[in-house]
Amino acid sequence: MSKILSWEGNQEALSGAFRASSSQDFIHCVHCDNAVDTPEEIASYPNGKCPNCGKNWTGLEKRSTNIRVTAPEAISGSTL
């Protein structure tokens, strides 16, 4: 038997509860473990250099993405 949930009369529970979805990419330098996360810094990968230590990217860097999704309450996840 399925159950139907209704939010009628409970609008204050919904106000401000839903947030926009977003994501953020990270590249972790193998030389200094700096977490590069701005679009400008990520654009330097893989042909540029780490903005923190100045060494060339090696291609062995760890890449991760944090994702925040729209839900009744904030949830997040990581690929690490």
PyMOL Python script that loads the backbone (N, CA, C, O; Angstrom):
from pymol import cmd

cmd.read_pdbstr("""\
ATOM      1  N   MET A   1       0.841  -1.170   0.000  1.00  0.00           N
ATOM      2  CA  MET A   1       0.000   0.000   0.000  1.00  0.00           C
ATOM      3  C   MET A   1       0.886   1.232   0.000  1.00  0.00           C
ATOM      4  O   MET A   1       1.793   1.348   0.824  1.00  0.00           O
ATOM      5  N   SER A   2       0.628   2.155  -0.921  1.00  0.00           N
ATOM      6  CA  SER A   2       1.445   3.368  -0.987  1.00  0.00           C
ATOM      7  C   SER A   2       0.856   4.453  -0.104  1.00  0.00           C
ATOM      8  O   SER A   2      -0.345   4.478   0.164  1.00  0.00           O
ATOM      9  N   LYS A   3       1.702   5.326   0.331  1.00  0.00           N
ATOM     10  CA  LYS A   3       1.300   6.405   1.222  1.00  0.00           C
ATOM     11  C   LYS A   3       1.522   7.725   0.515  1.00  0.00           C
ATOM     12  O   LYS A   3       2.594   7.932  -0.054  1.00  0.00           O
ATOM     13  N   ILE A   4       0.566   8.615   0.527  1.00  0.00           N
ATOM     14  CA  ILE A   4       0.688   9.931  -0.094  1.00  0.00           C
ATOM     15  C   ILE A   4       0.971  10.947   1.001  1.00  0.00           C
ATOM     16  O   ILE A   4       0.217  11.066   1.967  1.00  0.00           O
ATOM     17  N   LEU A   5       2.060  11.673   0.838  1.00  0.00           N
ATOM     18  CA  LEU A   5       2.438  12.699   1.805  1.00  0.00           C
ATOM     19  C   LEU A   5       1.971  14.058   1.327  1.00  0.00           C
ATOM     20  O   LEU A   5       2.068  14.365   0.139  1.00  0.00           O
ATOM     21  N   SER A   6       1.476  14.858   2.217  1.00  0.00           N
ATOM     22  CA  SER A   6       0.995  16.187   1.868  1.00  0.00           C
ATOM     23  C   SER A   6       1.682  17.227   2.726  1.00  0.00           C
ATOM     24  O   SER A   6       1.878  17.024   3.924  1.00  0.00           O
ATOM     25  N   TRP A   7       2.052  18.353   2.109  1.00  0.00           N
ATOM     26  CA  TRP A   7       2.700  19.453   2.819  1.00  0.00           C
ATOM     27  C   TRP A   7       1.719  20.581   3.108  1.00  0.00           C
ATOM     28  O   TRP A   7       2.122  21.640   3.590  1.00  0.00           O
ATOM     29  N   GLU A   8       0.434  20.370   2.821  1.00  0.00           N
ATOM     30  CA  GLU A   8      -0.560  21.415   3.080  1.00  0.00           C
ATOM     31  C   GLU A   8      -0.555  21.749   4.559  1.00  0.00           C
ATOM     32  O   GLU A   8      -0.516  20.856   5.405  1.00  0.00           O
ATOM     33  N   GLY A   9      -0.593  23.034   4.869  1.00  0.00           N
ATOM     34  CA  GLY A   9      -0.601  23.473   6.258  1.00  0.00           C
ATOM     35  C   GLY A   9       0.752  23.408   6.930  1.00  0.00           C
ATOM     36  O   GLY A   9       0.862  23.728   8.114  1.00  0.00           O
ATOM     37  N   ASN A  10       1.772  23.009   6.222  1.00  0.00           N
ATOM     38  CA  ASN A  10       3.112  22.905   6.803  1.00  0.00           C
ATOM     39  C   ASN A  10       4.114  23.682   5.951  1.00  0.00           C
ATOM     40  O   ASN A  10       5.244  23.234   5.759  1.00  0.00           O
ATOM     41  N   GLN A  11       3.709  24.828   5.447  1.00  0.00           N
ATOM     42  CA  GLN A  11       4.560  25.598   4.540  1.00  0.00           C
ATOM     43  C   GLN A  11       5.818  26.130   5.216  1.00  0.00           C
ATOM     44  O   GLN A  11       6.838  26.309   4.551  1.00  0.00           O
ATOM     45  N   GLU A  12       5.771  26.389   6.527  1.00  0.00           N
ATOM     46  CA  GLU A  12       6.992  26.896   7.175  1.00  0.00           C
ATOM     47  C   GLU A  12       8.093  25.852   7.167  1.00  0.00           C
ATOM     48  O   GLU A  12       9.270  26.208   7.232  1.00  0.00           O
ATOM     49  N   ALA A  13       7.749  24.585   7.089  1.00  0.00           N
ATOM     50  CA  ALA A  13       8.769  23.541   6.998  1.00  0.00           C
ATOM     51  C   ALA A  13       9.483  23.587   5.655  1.00  0.00           C
ATOM     52  O   ALA A  13      10.631  23.157   5.547  1.00  0.00           O
ATOM     53  N   LEU A  14       8.813  24.105   4.637  1.00  0.00           N
ATOM     54  CA  LEU A  14       9.407  24.170   3.308  1.00  0.00           C
ATOM     55  C   LEU A  14      10.156  25.463   3.042  1.00  0.00           C
ATOM     56  O   LEU A  14      11.088  25.475   2.237  1.00  0.00           O
ATOM     57  N   SER A  15       9.780  26.538   3.688  1.00  0.00           N
ATOM     58  CA  SER A  15      10.384  27.831   3.370  1.00  0.00           C
ATOM     59  C   SER A  15      11.874  27.818   3.653  1.00  0.00           C
ATOM     60  O   SER A  15      12.301  27.582   4.784  1.00  0.00           O
ATOM     61  N   GLY A  16      12.666  28.073   2.614  1.00  0.00           N
ATOM     62  CA  GLY A  16      14.114  28.113   2.745  1.00  0.00           C
ATOM     63  C   GLY A  16      14.772  26.749   2.834  1.00  0.00           C
ATOM     64  O   GLY A  16      15.994  26.678   2.960  1.00  0.00           O
ATOM     65  N   ALA A  17      14.014  25.663   2.774  1.00  0.00           N
ATOM     66  CA  ALA A  17      14.597  24.342   2.931  1.00  0.00           C
ATOM     67  C   ALA A  17      15.283  23.851   1.661  1.00  0.00           C
ATOM     68  O   ALA A  17      16.259  23.106   1.748  1.00  0.00           O
ATOM     69  N   PHE A  18      14.800  24.246   0.485  1.00  0.00           N
ATOM     70  CA  PHE A  18      15.387  23.772  -0.759  1.00  0.00           C
ATOM     71  C   PHE A  18      16.462  24.730  -1.241  1.00  0.00           C
ATOM     72  O   PHE A  18      16.247  25.941  -1.300  1.00  0.00           O
ATOM     73  N   ARG A  19      17.613  24.184  -1.582  1.00  0.00           N
ATOM     74  CA  ARG A  19      18.742  24.990  -2.047  1.00  0.00           C
ATOM     75  C   ARG A  19      19.115  24.547  -3.460  1.00  0.00           C
ATOM     76  O   ARG A  19      18.863  23.408  -3.852  1.00  0.00           O
ATOM     77  N   ALA A  20      19.704  25.441  -4.199  1.00  0.00           N
ATOM     78  CA  ALA A  20      20.121  25.120  -5.571  1.00  0.00           C
ATOM     79  C   ALA A  20      21.234  24.077  -5.561  1.00  0.00           C
ATOM     80  O   ALA A  20      22.029  24.015  -4.622  1.00  0.00           O
ATOM     81  N   SER A  21      21.285  23.269  -6.595  1.00  0.00           N
ATOM     82  CA  SER A  21      22.353  22.280  -6.738  1.00  0.00           C
ATOM     83  C   SER A  21      23.633  22.968  -7.200  1.00  0.00           C
ATOM     84  O   SER A  21      23.582  23.947  -7.944  1.00  0.00           O
ATOM     85  N   SER A  22      24.768  22.460  -6.764  1.00  0.00           N
ATOM     86  CA  SER A  22      26.045  23.021  -7.189  1.00  0.00           C
ATOM     87  C   SER A  22      27.119  21.944  -7.106  1.00  0.00           C
ATOM     88  O   SER A  22      26.941  20.909  -6.462  1.00  0.00           O
ATOM     89  N   SER A  23      28.230  22.211  -7.767  1.00  0.00           N
ATOM     90  CA  SER A  23      29.364  21.288  -7.678  1.00  0.00           C
ATOM     91  C   SER A  23      30.657  22.095  -7.688  1.00  0.00           C
ATOM     92  O   SER A  23      30.693  23.231  -8.162  1.00  0.00           O
ATOM     93  N   GLN A  24      31.705  21.497  -7.163  1.00  0.00           N
ATOM     94  CA  GLN A  24      33.003  22.152  -7.135  1.00  0.00           C
ATOM     95  C   GLN A  24      34.066  21.108  -7.442  1.00  0.00           C
ATOM     96  O   GLN A  24      34.116  20.057  -6.803  1.00  0.00           O
ATOM     97  N   ASP A  25      34.921  21.401  -8.426  1.00  0.00           N
ATOM     98  CA  ASP A  25      36.001  20.495  -8.817  1.00  0.00           C
ATOM     99  C   ASP A  25      37.280  20.836  -8.057  1.00  0.00           C
ATOM    100  O   ASP A  25      37.542  21.997  -7.743  1.00  0.00           O
ATOM    101  N   PHE A  26      38.061  19.812  -7.771  1.00  0.00           N
ATOM    102  CA  PHE A  26      39.349  19.978  -7.096  1.00  0.00           C
ATOM    103  C   PHE A  26      40.399  19.152  -7.820  1.00  0.00           C
ATOM    104  O   PHE A  26      40.112  18.064  -8.319  1.00  0.00           O
ATOM    105  N   ILE A  27      41.623  19.677  -7.872  1.00  0.00           N
ATOM    106  CA  ILE A  27      42.788  18.929  -8.329  1.00  0.00           C
ATOM    107  C   ILE A  27      43.822  19.055  -7.213  1.00  0.00           C
ATOM    108  O   ILE A  27      44.129  20.163  -6.772  1.00  0.00           O
ATOM    109  N   HIS A  28      44.358  17.928  -6.758  1.00  0.00           N
ATOM    110  CA  HIS A  28      45.313  17.921  -5.651  1.00  0.00           C
ATOM    111  C   HIS A  28      46.715  17.691  -6.199  1.00  0.00           C
ATOM    112  O   HIS A  28      46.997  16.639  -6.773  1.00  0.00           O
ATOM    113  N   CYS A  29      47.582  18.662  -6.026  1.00  0.00           N
ATOM    114  CA  CYS A  29      48.960  18.593  -6.510  1.00  0.00           C
ATOM    115  C   CYS A  29      49.709  17.443  -5.830  1.00  0.00           C
ATOM    116  O   CYS A  29      49.611  17.267  -4.615  1.00  0.00           O
ATOM    117  N   VAL A  30      50.455  16.662  -6.616  1.00  0.00           N
ATOM    118  CA  VAL A  30      51.233  15.547  -6.044  1.00  0.00           C
ATOM    119  C   VAL A  30      52.498  16.037  -5.338  1.00  0.00           C
ATOM    120  O   VAL A  30      53.075  15.307  -4.533  1.00  0.00           O
ATOM    121  N   HIS A  31      52.931  17.257  -5.630  1.00  0.00           N
ATOM    122  CA  HIS A  31      54.153  17.788  -5.016  1.00  0.00           C
ATOM    123  C   HIS A  31      53.894  18.424  -3.658  1.00  0.00           C
ATOM    124  O   HIS A  31      54.659  18.208  -2.718  1.00  0.00           O
ATOM    125  N   CYS A  32      52.815  19.213  -3.542  1.00  0.00           N
ATOM    126  CA  CYS A  32      52.579  19.947  -2.298  1.00  0.00           C
ATOM    127  C   CYS A  32      51.198  19.681  -1.701  1.00  0.00           C
ATOM    128  O   CYS A  32      50.878  20.229  -0.645  1.00  0.00           O
ATOM    129  N   ASP A  33      50.373  18.857  -2.347  1.00  0.00           N
ATOM    130  CA  ASP A  33      49.024  18.502  -1.901  1.00  0.00           C
ATOM    131  C   ASP A  33      48.087  19.708  -1.825  1.00  0.00           C
ATOM    132  O   ASP A  33      47.075  19.672  -1.124  1.00  0.00           O
ATOM    133  N   ASN A  34      48.427  20.767  -2.546  1.00  0.00           N
ATOM    134  CA  ASN A  34      47.541  21.931  -2.644  1.00  0.00           C
ATOM    135  C   ASN A  34      46.252  21.499  -3.345  1.00  0.00           C
ATOM    136  O   ASN A  34      46.303  20.767  -4.333  1.00  0.00           O
ATOM    137  N   ALA A  35      45.112  21.940  -2.848  1.00  0.00           N
ATOM    138  CA  ALA A  35      43.822  21.653  -3.484  1.00  0.00           C
ATOM    139  C   ALA A  35      43.452  22.831  -4.381  1.00  0.00           C
ATOM    140  O   ALA A  35      42.990  23.865  -3.898  1.00  0.00           O
ATOM    141  N   VAL A  36      43.654  22.673  -5.671  1.00  0.00           N
ATOM    142  CA  VAL A  36      43.325  23.699  -6.657  1.00  0.00           C
ATOM    143  C   VAL A  36      41.823  23.637  -6.905  1.00  0.00           C
ATOM    144  O   VAL A  36      41.299  22.584  -7.268  1.00  0.00           O
ATOM    145  N   ASP A  37      41.121  24.764  -6.712  1.00  0.00           N
ATOM    146  CA  ASP A  37      39.675  24.699  -6.837  1.00  0.00           C
ATOM    147  C   ASP A  37      39.013  25.852  -7.594  1.00  0.00           C
ATOM    148  O   ASP A  37      37.807  25.811  -7.834  1.00  0.00           O
ATOM    149  N   THR A  38      39.770  26.871  -7.972  1.00  0.00           N
ATOM    150  CA  THR A  38      39.141  27.973  -8.709  1.00  0.00           C
ATOM    151  C   THR A  38      39.170  27.665 -10.203  1.00  0.00           C
ATOM    152  O   THR A  38      40.073  26.967 -10.665  1.00  0.00           O
ATOM    153  N   PRO A  39      38.205  28.168 -10.966  1.00  0.00           N
ATOM    154  CA  PRO A  39      38.191  27.907 -12.417  1.00  0.00           C
ATOM    155  C   PRO A  39      39.487  28.305 -13.110  1.00  0.00           C
ATOM    156  O   PRO A  39      39.924  27.616 -14.032  1.00  0.00           O
ATOM    157  N   GLU A  40      40.109  29.397 -12.689  1.00  0.00           N
ATOM    158  CA  GLU A  40      41.358  29.849 -13.300  1.00  0.00           C
ATOM    159  C   GLU A  40      42.485  28.844 -13.043  1.00  0.00           C
ATOM    160  O   GLU A  40      43.266  28.532 -13.942  1.00  0.00           O
ATOM    161  N   GLU A  41      42.561  28.343 -11.806  1.00  0.00           N
ATOM    162  CA  GLU A  41      43.611  27.378 -11.465  1.00  0.00           C
ATOM    163  C   GLU A  41      43.372  26.042 -12.175  1.00  0.00           C
ATOM    164  O   GLU A  41      44.316  25.429 -12.673  1.00  0.00           O
ATOM    165  N   ILE A  42      42.129  25.595 -12.224  1.00  0.00           N
ATOM    166  CA  ILE A  42      41.816  24.328 -12.890  1.00  0.00           C
ATOM    167  C   ILE A  42      42.090  24.419 -14.384  1.00  0.00           C
ATOM    168  O   ILE A  42      42.455  23.421 -15.006  1.00  0.00           O
ATOM    169  N   ALA A  43      41.919  25.609 -14.971  1.00  0.00           N
ATOM    170  CA  ALA A  43      42.185  25.794 -16.403  1.00  0.00           C
ATOM    171  C   ALA A  43      43.663  25.559 -16.723  1.00  0.00           C
ATOM    172  O   ALA A  43      43.993  25.255 -17.870  1.00  0.00           O
ATOM    173  N   SER A  44      44.557  25.690 -15.743  1.00  0.00           N
ATOM    174  CA  SER A  44      45.986  25.469 -15.978  1.00  0.00           C
ATOM    175  C   SER A  44      46.329  23.982 -16.077  1.00  0.00           C
ATOM    176  O   SER A  44      47.442  23.631 -16.468  1.00  0.00           O
ATOM    177  N   TYR A  45      45.394  23.116 -15.730  1.00  0.00           N
ATOM    178  CA  TYR A  45      45.644  21.669 -15.747  1.00  0.00           C
ATOM    179  C   TYR A  45      45.292  21.103 -17.108  1.00  0.00           C
ATOM    180  O   TYR A  45      44.250  21.510 -17.621  1.00  0.00           O
ATOM    181  N   PRO A  46      46.008  20.243 -17.735  1.00  0.00           N
ATOM    182  CA  PRO A  46      47.209  19.534 -17.283  1.00  0.00           C
ATOM    183  C   PRO A  46      48.502  20.136 -17.818  1.00  0.00           C
ATOM    184  O   PRO A  46      49.574  19.611 -17.517  1.00  0.00           O
ATOM    185  N   ASN A  47      48.450  21.215 -18.599  1.00  0.00           N
ATOM    186  CA  ASN A  47      49.658  21.736 -19.249  1.00  0.00           C
ATOM    187  C   ASN A  47      50.388  22.810 -18.459  1.00  0.00           C
ATOM    188  O   ASN A  47      51.488  23.210 -18.839  1.00  0.00           O
ATOM    189  N   GLY A  48      49.800  23.283 -17.370  1.00  0.00           N
ATOM    190  CA  GLY A  48      50.414  24.369 -16.620  1.00  0.00           C
ATOM    191  C   GLY A  48      51.174  23.901 -15.402  1.00  0.00           C
ATOM    192  O   GLY A  48      51.734  22.805 -15.374  1.00  0.00           O
ATOM    193  N   LYS A  49      51.180  24.756 -14.394  1.00  0.00           N
ATOM    194  CA  LYS A  49      51.906  24.491 -13.155  1.00  0.00           C
ATOM    195  C   LYS A  49      50.993  24.703 -11.966  1.00  0.00           C
ATOM    196  O   LYS A  49      50.011  25.441 -12.054  1.00  0.00           O
ATOM    197  N   CYS A  50      51.307  24.065 -10.863  1.00  0.00           N
ATOM    198  CA  CYS A  50      50.570  24.264  -9.622  1.00  0.00           C
ATOM    199  C   CYS A  50      50.764  25.710  -9.179  1.00  0.00           C
ATOM    200  O   CYS A  50      51.903  26.171  -9.102  1.00  0.00           O
ATOM    201  N   PRO A  51      49.691  26.440  -8.886  1.00  0.00           N
ATOM    202  CA  PRO A  51      49.844  27.833  -8.468  1.00  0.00           C
ATOM    203  C   PRO A  51      50.475  27.980  -7.084  1.00  0.00           C
ATOM    204  O   PRO A  51      50.922  29.071  -6.727  1.00  0.00           O
ATOM    205  N   ASN A  52      50.519  26.906  -6.305  1.00  0.00           N
ATOM    206  CA  ASN A  52      51.079  26.983  -4.961  1.00  0.00           C
ATOM    207  C   ASN A  52      52.589  26.746  -4.955  1.00  0.00           C
ATOM    208  O   ASN A  52      53.339  27.552  -4.404  1.00  0.00           O
ATOM    209  N   CYS A  53      53.044  25.633  -5.569  1.00  0.00           N
ATOM    210  CA  CYS A  53      54.479  25.306  -5.523  1.00  0.00           C
ATOM    211  C   CYS A  53      55.204  25.628  -6.827  1.00  0.00           C
ATOM    212  O   CYS A  53      56.435  25.641  -6.854  1.00  0.00           O
ATOM    213  N   GLY A  54      54.464  25.889  -7.913  1.00  0.00           N
ATOM    214  CA  GLY A  54      55.073  26.269  -9.185  1.00  0.00           C
ATOM    215  C   GLY A  54      55.628  25.113 -10.004  1.00  0.00           C
ATOM    216  O   GLY A  54      56.213  25.336 -11.064  1.00  0.00           O
ATOM    217  N   LYS A  55      55.452  23.867  -9.528  1.00  0.00           N
ATOM    218  CA  LYS A  55      55.948  22.711 -10.282  1.00  0.00           C
ATOM    219  C   LYS A  55      54.921  22.291 -11.331  1.00  0.00           C
ATOM    220  O   LYS A  55      53.722  22.524 -11.177  1.00  0.00           O
ATOM    221  N   ASN A  56      55.417  21.666 -12.404  1.00  0.00           N
ATOM    222  CA  ASN A  56      54.541  21.203 -13.479  1.00  0.00           C
ATOM    223  C   ASN A  56      53.590  20.130 -12.990  1.00  0.00           C
ATOM    224  O   ASN A  56      53.928  19.331 -12.117  1.00  0.00           O
ATOM    225  N   TRP A  57      52.366  20.123 -13.578  1.00  0.00           N
ATOM    226  CA  TRP A  57      51.437  19.030 -13.320  1.00  0.00           C
ATOM    227  C   TRP A  57      52.041  17.753 -13.900  1.00  0.00           C
ATOM    228  O   TRP A  57      52.665  17.797 -14.961  1.00  0.00           O
ATOM    229  N   THR A  58      51.869  16.630 -13.233  1.00  0.00           N
ATOM    230  CA  THR A  58      52.457  15.367 -13.680  1.00  0.00           C
ATOM    231  C   THR A  58      51.452  14.450 -14.380  1.00  0.00           C
ATOM    232  O   THR A  58      51.851  13.533 -15.097  1.00  0.00           O
ATOM    233  N   GLY A  59      50.177  14.683 -14.183  1.00  0.00           N
ATOM    234  CA  GLY A  59      49.146  13.787 -14.685  1.00  0.00           C
ATOM    235  C   GLY A  59      48.757  12.736 -13.656  1.00  0.00           C
ATOM    236  O   GLY A  59      47.820  11.969 -13.876  1.00  0.00           O
ATOM    237  N   LEU A  60      49.465  12.696 -12.542  1.00  0.00           N
ATOM    238  CA  LEU A  60      49.160  11.750 -11.466  1.00  0.00           C
ATOM    239  C   LEU A  60      48.328  12.386 -10.351  1.00  0.00           C
ATOM    240  O   LEU A  60      48.073  11.762  -9.322  1.00  0.00           O
ATOM    241  N   GLU A  61      47.916  13.618 -10.567  1.00  0.00           N
ATOM    242  CA  GLU A  61      47.143  14.327  -9.552  1.00  0.00           C
ATOM    243  C   GLU A  61      45.790  13.653  -9.314  1.00  0.00           C
ATOM    244  O   GLU A  61      45.216  13.052 -10.222  1.00  0.00           O
ATOM    245  N   LYS A  62      45.297  13.761  -8.093  1.00  0.00           N
ATOM    246  CA  LYS A  62      43.955  13.276  -7.774  1.00  0.00           C
ATOM    247  C   LYS A  62      42.959  14.364  -8.135  1.00  0.00           C
ATOM    248  O   LYS A  62      43.156  15.535  -7.809  1.00  0.00           O
ATOM    249  N   ARG A  63      41.895  13.970  -8.807  1.00  0.00           N
ATOM    250  CA  ARG A  63      40.812  14.901  -9.140  1.00  0.00           C
ATOM    251  C   ARG A  63      39.577  14.465  -8.383  1.00  0.00           C
ATOM    252  O   ARG A  63      39.298  13.271  -8.282  1.00  0.00           O
ATOM    253  N   SER A  64      38.836  15.418  -7.851  1.00  0.00           N
ATOM    254  CA  SER A  64      37.607  15.095  -7.144  1.00  0.00           C
ATOM    255  C   SER A  64      36.575  16.180  -7.409  1.00  0.00           C
ATOM    256  O   SER A  64      36.907  17.306  -7.780  1.00  0.00           O
ATOM    257  N   THR A  65      35.327  15.815  -7.209  1.00  0.00           N
ATOM    258  CA  THR A  65      34.221  16.747  -7.376  1.00  0.00           C
ATOM    259  C   THR A  65      33.294  16.613  -6.180  1.00  0.00           C
ATOM    260  O   THR A  65      32.829  15.515  -5.874  1.00  0.00           O
ATOM    261  N   ASN A  66      33.026  17.707  -5.511  1.00  0.00           N
ATOM    262  CA  ASN A  66      32.031  17.735  -4.448  1.00  0.00           C
ATOM    263  C   ASN A  66      30.736  18.220  -5.061  1.00  0.00           C
ATOM    264  O   ASN A  66      30.712  19.229  -5.766  1.00  0.00           O
ATOM    265  N   ILE A  67      29.657  17.499  -4.791  1.00  0.00           N
ATOM    266  CA  ILE A  67      28.356  17.826  -5.360  1.00  0.00           C
ATOM    267  C   ILE A  67      27.370  18.090  -4.236  1.00  0.00           C
ATOM    268  O   ILE A  67      27.245  17.293  -3.306  1.00  0.00           O
ATOM    269  N   ARG A  68      26.680  19.202  -4.328  1.00  0.00           N
ATOM    270  CA  ARG A  68      25.613  19.525  -3.386  1.00  0.00           C
ATOM    271  C   ARG A  68      24.330  19.538  -4.196  1.00  0.00           C
ATOM    272  O   ARG A  68      24.212  20.287  -5.166  1.00  0.00           O
ATOM    273  N   VAL A  69      23.379  18.721  -3.806  1.00  0.00           N
ATOM    274  CA  VAL A  69      22.143  18.584  -4.572  1.00  0.00           C
ATOM    275  C   VAL A  69      20.967  19.217  -3.837  1.00  0.00           C
ATOM    276  O   VAL A  69      21.000  19.416  -2.623  1.00  0.00           O
ATOM    277  N   THR A  70      19.938  19.524  -4.603  1.00  0.00           N
ATOM    278  CA  THR A  70      18.729  20.071  -4.022  1.00  0.00           C
ATOM    279  C   THR A  70      17.999  18.966  -3.266  1.00  0.00           C
ATOM    280  O   THR A  70      17.702  17.910  -3.825  1.00  0.00           O
ATOM    281  N   ALA A  71      17.720  19.213  -2.017  1.00  0.00           N
ATOM    282  CA  ALA A  71      17.023  18.243  -1.174  1.00  0.00           C
ATOM    283  C   ALA A  71      16.337  19.001  -0.037  1.00  0.00           C
ATOM    284  O   ALA A  71      16.646  20.170   0.195  1.00  0.00           O
ATOM    285  N   PRO A  72      15.428  18.365   0.661  1.00  0.00           N
ATOM    286  CA  PRO A  72      14.768  19.056   1.778  1.00  0.00           C
ATOM    287  C   PRO A  72      15.755  19.597   2.803  1.00  0.00           C
ATOM    288  O   PRO A  72      15.509  20.636   3.415  1.00  0.00           O
ATOM    289  N   GLU A  73      16.872  18.896   2.993  1.00  0.00           N
ATOM    290  CA  GLU A  73      17.929  19.380   3.866  1.00  0.00           C
ATOM    291  C   GLU A  73      19.242  19.195   3.128  1.00  0.00           C
ATOM    292  O   GLU A  73      19.356  18.318   2.272  1.00  0.00           O
ATOM    293  N   ALA A  74      20.224  20.004   3.450  1.00  0.00           N
ATOM    294  CA  ALA A  74      21.508  19.963   2.745  1.00  0.00           C
ATOM    295  C   ALA A  74      22.161  18.594   2.897  1.00  0.00           C
ATOM    296  O   ALA A  74      22.254  18.060   4.002  1.00  0.00           O
ATOM    297  N   ILE A  75      22.613  18.029   1.774  1.00  0.00           N
ATOM    298  CA  ILE A  75      23.407  16.815   1.750  1.00  0.00           C
ATOM    299  C   ILE A  75      24.564  17.063   0.803  1.00  0.00           C
ATOM    300  O   ILE A  75      24.463  17.917  -0.078  1.00  0.00           O
ATOM    301  N   SER A  76      25.638  16.354   0.958  1.00  0.00           N
ATOM    302  CA  SER A  76      26.772  16.531   0.059  1.00  0.00           C
ATOM    303  C   SER A  76      27.500  15.202  -0.074  1.00  0.00           C
ATOM    304  O   SER A  76      27.268  14.273   0.700  1.00  0.00           O
ATOM    305  N   GLY A  77      28.383  15.124  -1.065  1.00  0.00           N
ATOM    306  CA  GLY A  77      29.132  13.895  -1.270  1.00  0.00           C
ATOM    307  C   GLY A  77      30.451  14.209  -1.931  1.00  0.00           C
ATOM    308  O   GLY A  77      30.691  15.331  -2.376  1.00  0.00           O
ATOM    309  N   SER A  78      31.291  13.221  -1.989  1.00  0.00           N
ATOM    310  CA  SER A  78      32.617  13.394  -2.567  1.00  0.00           C
ATOM    311  C   SER A  78      33.020  12.107  -3.278  1.00  0.00           C
ATOM    312  O   SER A  78      32.540  11.023  -2.944  1.00  0.00           O
ATOM    313  N   THR A  79      33.901  12.239  -4.255  1.00  0.00           N
ATOM    314  CA  THR A  79      34.398  11.065  -4.959  1.00  0.00           C
ATOM    315  C   THR A  79      35.647  10.504  -4.296  1.00  0.00           C
ATOM    316  O   THR A  79      36.182   9.498  -4.763  1.00  0.00           O
ATOM    317  N   LEU A  80      36.127  11.120  -3.224  1.00  0.00           N
ATOM    318  CA  LEU A  80      37.331  10.619  -2.535  1.00  0.00           C
ATOM    319  C   LEU A  80      36.991   9.491  -1.615  1.00  0.00           C
ATOM    320  O   LEU A  80      37.875   8.947  -0.953  1.00  0.00           O
TER     321      LEU A  80
END
""", "prot")
cmd.dss("prot")
cmd.show_as("cartoon", "prot")
cmd.util.cbc("prot")
cmd.orient("prot")
